[in-house]
Amino acid sequence: MTPELRLEKITAANIDTALGIQVRPDQEHRVAPVVKSLAEAYVHPEAWPRLIVDGDRAVGFLMAFFDSDWTAGKTGTDIRSGLWRLNIAAGEQGRGYGRFAVASVAAEIRRRGGSRLTTTWHPGEDGPGAFYLGLGFRPTGEESGGQTVGELDLTASPAADGA
């Protein structure tokens, strides 16, 4: 990682770059492609899609969500914010970009007054569970679409600070 690491809003100028982000072939069944995320962002106002850029290279894509109602009946009693998608380009994995993405979303949630970060991941040895657990996420005991739901306490987690 370089000091030039940043998030960029998806615009007409960089949409093709964002659409070109692809995970490794063995991960494609674990995370939706960027094109699906951008389509979902179009219809979900709580979505926050961003390109992960290192210097002049796009290295990944994330989509966060803010103030989303997680109750089945949309009763407003379980409002959450968190990381919806994380796609690190196949050749860029293992360089800290995922950690940067989580820390960036944590910072944005804190800026908006939140204190917990929710995400989901496909269970199994070939899934990203170890990555999220290593950052301090704890499974809630819930499932969403067959995925494990995990939360990170932003009041106590050094991983959420980019450590």
C-alpha positions in Angstrom: 0.0 0.0 0.0 1.1 3.5 -0.7 0.2 6.8 0.9 -1.8 7.5 -2.3 -4.5 5.0 -1.3 -8.0 6.5 -1.5 -11.6 5.9 -2.4 -13.2 7.6 -5.4 -16.8 8.1 -6.1 -18.0 6.2 -9.2 -18.4 8.7 -12.0 -18.8 8.7 -15.8 -15.0 9.1 -16.0 -14.2 6.0 -14.0 -17.2 3.6 -14.5 -15.4 1.5 -17.1 -12.5 1.1 -14.7 -14.8 0.1 -11.9 -16.6 -2.4 -14.2 -13.2 -3.9 -15.0 -12.4 -4.9 -11.4 -12.5 -8.7 -11.2 -11.8 -11.1 -8.4 -9.9 -14.4 -8.9 -12.0 -16.9 -10.8 -12.2 -19.2 -7.8 -13.9 -16.3 -5.9 -16.5 -15.4 -8.4 -19.2 -17.5 -6.7 -18.5 -15.7 -3.4 -19.0 -12.1 -4.4 -21.2 -10.4 -6.9 -19.5 -8.6 -9.8 -19.2 -4.8 -9.8 -21.8 -4.5 -12.5 -24.5 -6.1 -10.2 -23.4 -3.8 -7.3 -23.7 -0.7 -9.4 -27.2 -1.8 -10.6 -28.2 -2.4 -6.9 -26.8 1.0 -6.0 -29.0 2.6 -8.6 -32.2 1.3 -6.8 -31.0 1.4 -3.2 -30.4 5.0 -1.9 -28.5 3.8 1.1 -25.8 2.3 -1.1 -22.3 4.0 -1.3 -20.2 2.5 -4.1 -16.5 3.5 -4.3 -13.5 2.6 -6.4 -10.4 1.7 -4.3 -7.4 3.5 -6.0 -3.7 3.2 -5.2 -1.8 6.0 -6.9 -3.1 5.8 -10.5 -4.2 2.2 -10.3 -7.7 0.9 -9.5 -7.2 -2.0 -7.2 -10.7 -2.8 -6.0 -14.3 -1.8 -5.4 -16.4 -1.5 -2.3 -20.0 -0.8 -1.7 -21.1 0.3 1.8 -24.6 1.0 3.1 -25.9 3.5 5.6 -29.0 3.5 7.8 -30.5 0.4 6.2 -33.6 -1.2 7.8 -32.7 -4.9 8.4 -36.1 -5.9 9.8 -38.2 -8.2 7.6 -41.3 -5.9 7.8 -39.2 -2.7 7.4 -40.4 -1.5 10.9 -37.3 0.7 11.5 -36.3 -1.1 14.7 -33.0 -2.5 13.4 -31.1 0.1 11.4 -27.6 -0.9 10.4 -24.7 0.5 8.4 -21.8 -1.5 6.9 -19.9 -3.1 4.1 -22.2 -4.6 1.4 -19.6 -5.7 -1.1 -15.8 -5.9 -1.3 -14.1 -6.8 -4.6 -10.3 -6.7 -4.6 -8.8 -7.2 -8.1 -7.3 -10.6 -8.6 -3.7 -9.4 -9.0 -4.0 -7.0 -6.1 -5.0 -9.2 -3.2 -2.9 -9.7 -0.1 -1.6 -6.1 -0.1 -3.8 -4.6 2.6 -6.5 -3.1 0.3 -9.3 -5.1 2.0 -8.1 -3.8 5.4 -8.1 -0.3 4.0 -11.6 -0.7 2.6 -13.0 -1.9 6.0 -11.2 0.9 7.8 -12.5 3.5 5.3 -16.1 2.2 5.7 -15.6 2.2 9.5 -14.4 5.8 9.4 -17.4 6.9 7.3 -19.9 5.1 9.7 -18.3 6.9 12.6 -18.4 10.2 10.8 -22.2 9.7 10.4 -22.5 8.9 14.1 -22.6 5.1 14.0 -20.8 2.7 16.3 -21.0 -0.7 14.6 -20.2 -2.0 11.1 -22.2 -4.9 9.7 -21.1 -7.2 6.9 -21.9 -10.6 5.6 -19.7 -13.4 4.1 -20.1 -16.8 2.6 -19.2 -19.4 5.2 -16.6 -22.1 4.4 -12.9 -22.5 4.3 -12.6 -20.9 0.9 -14.7 -17.9 2.0 -13.5 -14.6 3.5 -14.5 -15.4 7.1 -10.9 -15.6 8.4 -10.2 -12.1 6.9 -13.2 -10.6 8.7 -12.7 -12.4 11.9 -9.0 -11.3 11.9 -10.2 -7.7 11.7 -12.3 -8.2 14.8 -15.7 -9.0 13.3 -17.9 -11.3 15.4 -20.7 -13.4 14.0 -24.1 -12.3 15.3 -25.7 -15.7 14.9 -27.8 -14.4 12.1 -27.8 -15.4 8.4 -28.7 -13.2 5.4 -29.2 -14.9 2.1 -27.2 -18.0 3.3 -24.3 -15.8 4.4 -22.9 -15.3 7.9 -23.7 -11.9 9.4 -20.9 -10.3 11.4 -20.4 -7.0 13.2 -17.5 -4.9 14.2 -17.8 -2.7 17.3 -16.3 0.6 16.2 -16.0 1.9 19.8 -13.4 -0.8 20.7 -11.8 -2.2 17.5 -8.2 -1.2 16.5 -8.8 -3.0 13.1 -11.5 -0.5 12.4 -8.9 2.3 12.7 -6.8 0.8 10.0 -4.3 -0.8 12.4 
